[in-house]
Amino acid sequence: MKKSIKFCLILFFIAALFTGCSDKRTASPADPAAVHSGLYVDGTALRTASGEQVVLRGINHAHCWYRSEDETAFAAIADTGANCIRIVCACGIQWEADTAESIAAAIERARELGMLSIVEVHDGTGDNSIETLKSIGDFWCGLSDVLAGTEGYCIVNIANEWCGKHSADTWKDGYTGVIPMLRGAGIKNVIMVDAPGWGQYGKAVGKTGIDIFESDPERNTMFSVHMYGFSGGSERSIRAHLNAGLERNLCVCVGEFGYTHSDGDVKEDYLMQYCTEQDIGYLAWSWKGNSGGVEYLDLASEWDGSVLSADWGENAVNGKYGIRATSKKVLD
């Protein structure tokens, strides 16, 4: 009798290892019968309202620090063939807050130049406080009128690299609270969420990204992994940090990447090739204006793009798997 009980307990624990202890949920794809008024997430794909797949190909621009250069920089970025631009904004926690007018103007200028805009607040970079994330959420809620009507050409990337810790749970707890705030304020745009670990811990998307996706009443959230030395340092790492979310049927892109950084070299050629082969979006960091020892990340030596950096800009823009060769315009 005792042996039978012991045997049953062993079987129970073995079964638990293969069932209850492993969360294998995947995101449910968008309802194909649904009517979409703007961009929407459909499993691992981002699509236009008409159902055309969008593969992001773009460049980051430090708008909030160089607002006077917007006109020149936006036009030059559009000339690379980019179909999108990630616009660095500020909410007032660390830097002078953008106004509703400045953000509206940036979104509209990108649209006029045929680029989707990805607007993000940079003030919470590396911060682990959920209160900071909520403050950024409040900032976006206050811009609901600005965002209304932009659903077809603007993505809201709530906070740049919020949650510096490699903690899938802290990251989940923050965003499952803030995303419903934005939806409650009437914001209908696709939401983009940066991975934790300063944006580089893409494996967290595979762990708790599904919880974040399901916290969105619109089921219209995608994820961004930033690739520098930690996540982009080897071919294996690049695949692992991107595929973790894709295997859960979540939409993933590379929201930032460089060719090297303080945490190590980046396999940028393979990254661009892999993203091209797998229809994964990518956006290079950044057009111009880097400082503090990372000036090498400038893609352009001049704001008008007349001179691209030899080590970085030429390859990202004009390389075999660069923006010019692989970007497909979405807007007329």
Secondary structure as GFF3:
##gff-version 3
##sequence-region A 1 332
A	DSSP	alpha_helix	2	18	.	.	.	ID=ss1
A	DSSP	beta_strand	40	42	.	.	.	ID=ss2
A	DSSP	beta_strand	45	47	.	.	.	ID=ss3
A	DSSP	beta_strand	53	54	.	.	.	ID=ss4
A	DSSP	beta_strand	57	61	.	.	.	ID=ss5
A	DSSP	three_ten_helix	63	65	.	.	.	ID=ss6
A	DSSP	three_ten_helix	67	69	.	.	.	ID=ss7
A	DSSP	alpha_helix	70	79	.	.	.	ID=ss8
A	DSSP	beta_strand	84	89	.	.	.	ID=ss9
A	DSSP	alpha_helix	100	112	.	.	.	ID=ss10
A	DSSP	beta_strand	116	121	.	.	.	ID=ss11
A	DSSP	alpha_helix	130	141	.	.	.	ID=ss12
A	DSSP	alpha_helix	144	147	.	.	.	ID=ss13
A	DSSP	beta_strand	154	159	.	.	.	ID=ss14
A	DSSP	alpha_helix	168	184	.	.	.	ID=ss15
A	DSSP	beta_strand	191	194	.	.	.	ID=ss16
A	DSSP	alpha_helix	203	215	.	.	.	ID=ss17
A	DSSP	beta_strand	221	227	.	.	.	ID=ss18
A	DSSP	alpha_helix	229	232	.	.	.	ID=ss19
A	DSSP	alpha_helix	235	246	.	.	.	ID=ss20
A	DSSP	beta_strand	252	257	.	.	.	ID=ss21
A	DSSP	beta_strand	260	261	.	.	.	ID=ss22
A	DSSP	beta_strand	264	265	.	.	.	ID=ss23
A	DSSP	alpha_helix	268	278	.	.	.	ID=ss24
A	DSSP	beta_strand	281	284	.	.	.	ID=ss25
A	DSSP	three_ten_helix	295	297	.	.	.	ID=ss26
A	DSSP	alpha_helix	313	318	.	.	.	ID=ss27
A	DSSP	alpha_helix	323	326	.	.	.	ID=ss28
###
